Amino acid sequence: MGVGVEPVADVANHASVITGFDKNTIFVNDPYGYKNRKVPRKIFEQIFTSLGSQSLYLV
């Protein structure tokens, strides 16, 4: 199964998997080799919004 993501403007996109969160931090596995990378929630929300609030989840 493949998933295609259209580029947003001229931004190089990639996907990260959210592995956890708390009140101030989102933890992600980033394809650049970071596991459980800590991203401040405010920064994560700014990036998420700037990229069109796109998300994919599997149940």
Contacts in CASP RR format, 6 or more apart in sequence:
PFRMAT RR
TARGET T0000
AUTHOR 0000-0000-0000
METHOD contacts of the structure
MODEL  1
MGVGVEPVADVANHASVITGFDKNTIFVNDPYGYKNRKVPRKIFEQIFTS
LGSQSLYLV
3 56 0 8 1.000
5 13 0 8 1.000
5 15 0 8 1.000
5 54 0 8 1.000
7 13 0 8 1.000
8 51 0 8 1.000
8 52 0 8 1.000
8 54 0 8 1.000
11 51 0 8 1.000
13 51 0 8 1.000
14 30 0 8 1.000
14 31 0 8 1.000
14 32 0 8 1.000
15 31 0 8 1.000
15 56 0 8 1.000
16 28 0 8 1.000
16 29 0 8 1.000
16 30 0 8 1.000
16 31 0 8 1.000
16 37 0 8 1.000
17 28 0 8 1.000
17 29 0 8 1.000
18 26 0 8 1.000
18 27 0 8 1.000
18 28 0 8 1.000
19 27 0 8 1.000
19 28 0 8 1.000
19 29 0 8 1.000
19 35 0 8 1.000
19 36 0 8 1.000
20 26 0 8 1.000
20 27 0 8 1.000
20 36 0 8 1.000
21 27 0 8 1.000
21 41 0 8 1.000
23 41 0 8 1.000
24 40 0 8 1.000
24 41 0 8 1.000
25 38 0 8 1.000
25 39 0 8 1.000
25 40 0 8 1.000
25 41 0 8 1.000
26 38 0 8 1.000
26 39 0 8 1.000
26 40 0 8 1.000
26 41 0 8 1.000
26 44 0 8 1.000
27 36 0 8 1.000
27 37 0 8 1.000
27 38 0 8 1.000
27 39 0 8 1.000
28 34 0 8 1.000
28 36 0 8 1.000
28 37 0 8 1.000
28 39 0 8 1.000
28 44 0 8 1.000
29 35 0 8 1.000
29 36 0 8 1.000
29 37 0 8 1.000
30 37 0 8 1.000
48 55 0 8 1.000
END
